């Protein structure tokens, strides 16, 4: 599923690699989704089933909002894109 998510991001205009060949947004967001699963000790399927909860939890008013804001909001942005992917 994570590879399909990365491909979805690429298909929707997110870069896979920087001009110098390093991982870019699509890879970064995929890795952040995996990190959230590890942090929450859940599977990717569990995250998918409860995506609305996690978007809220890592959003501006959630219990994990500080973590969601890390790296210029990359974690919450990754969760929101994952939610779009699941729709």
N, C-alpha and C positions, 0 to 999 in steps of 0.2 A: 504494500500500500504506500509506503514512503517513497518508493521510486515513481509510482504513479502521481503522487503529490508533486514531486520535483518536476516531472514532465508537464503536469498541469501548469505549474508556475512558468516554466519556459514557454509553453504555448500561449500564455497570457502576458507575455512581454517581459518577464523577469530574466535577468542575465544568469547564465549558468557559470560562466567564467569571466574574470576581469580581462582586460587587454593583455595583461602579463601572464595569463594562464592560471591564475589562482582562483579558488572557488569564490563564487559571487552569491547573489541573493537567493537564488533557487536552492543551492546547496546549503547555504547558511540557514534558511528557514527550515529546511528538512532536518538539519542537525538540531536546531532549537526545539523542534517538535519531539525529537528523540530524547533530548535532555529533559524536557518537561515530563515525559513519561517516566524517565528514571527518577527524577526528583519526586514525583508523585507515587512512585512504585506501582505503576499501572501499565497495562499493555496498550499498544496503539489502538486496538479495537475498543478497549474501555474508554480511551480518550475520545474516540470517534462517537461512541454511544452517548457520552456525556459532554459533548463539545460546548453546548450552551453554558453549562455550569463553569467550565474552565475559562471560557472567554470572559464570563462575568467575574470569576475569581481573580484572574490576572489583569482585569480591566481597572479603570481609575478608582473605583469604589470597593474593589474586592480585597480579600484578606492577603492576597499575593500581589497586590498592585506594585509594590516596590520592585519585585522581581520582574514583573511584566514590563516595567519601564526601563530596565537595563538595556544598555547598548542602543540608545535612541529608540526605545519602544520596540525593539526587534522581537521580543518574546510575544507580546500581545499582538503584534502585527502578524507574526507567524501563525498564531492561533486563529486569528480572524481569517487569514487566507486558507488555513486548513478547514475552517468551517465553510467557506465558500466552495472549496474543493468537494466537500461532502454533500453539498446541496444539489 
